[in-house]
C-alpha cells in the first residue's frame, strides 16, 4: 500500500484550518488523520517558536514557493 502525498497548497490550507477549528475537527473535515496533521505542525515549527501558527504557515508557504521554482 502506497502513502498518499499531499501538495504544499493542501498543507498550507490544512494549517490554516487547524488554526481556525483545531486539529481534531480539521482532520475530520479534511479526511486526514490527526496524527498526520500534528506531524506537519511539528515539522514546520522546527525553524521557529513551537507555538507560533503564523511561523508554521510561513514555512509551508516558503516550501510552496521553492517547489514552484523547481517546476
N, C-alpha and C positions, 0 to 999 in steps of 0.2 A: 504494500500500500504506500503510495507516494504522499509526501507532505504537500499541503496546499500552500501556495505562495500568494502573498498579498502585496499589492502595489504600494509604493510610498504614499500616494494620494489617499488610498484607503486607510493607511495607518495614521496619517495626519487627521483625517476626519474622525477616526476612532478615538484619538487622543482628545479631540475637541468634545466629542460626545461624552467621554469619561468625565471630563471636567464639568459638563453640564448636568449629567444624571447619575454618575457613579459607575464603577466597574461592573457591578452585578447586572444592573439594568441595561448597560451598553452591550454586555456580552449576549444577553438575550435578544436584544434588538438587532445586533449585527450577525448573530449566529456564529460567534467566535467564543471559545472558552475564556472564562475569566482568568485562567492561568496564563493564556497567551497574551491577553491584554496587560496583565501585571508584568510579564516578561518584557513586553515592548516598553512599558512605562519605566521599568528599572533600567533597561539598556540605554534608553535615550537620556536618562538623568546622570549617566556616568561622567559627563563633562561639566556638570553644573550642580547646583544645590539639589538635594534629593527630593524636596517637596515642591519645587517650582514647576508648575504645569506649563507656564509660558516657555521656560527653557526647553522642556521636552518637545513642545510643538515646534519651537525654533530649530531644534536639532533635526526633527523629521523634515521640516521644510528645507533645511540645508541639504539633507540627504536626497531629497527630491530634485533640487537644483543640480546636484552632482550627477545624478542618474540621467537627467535630461541633457547635460553637456556631453555625456558619453554616447548618446544616440546619434 
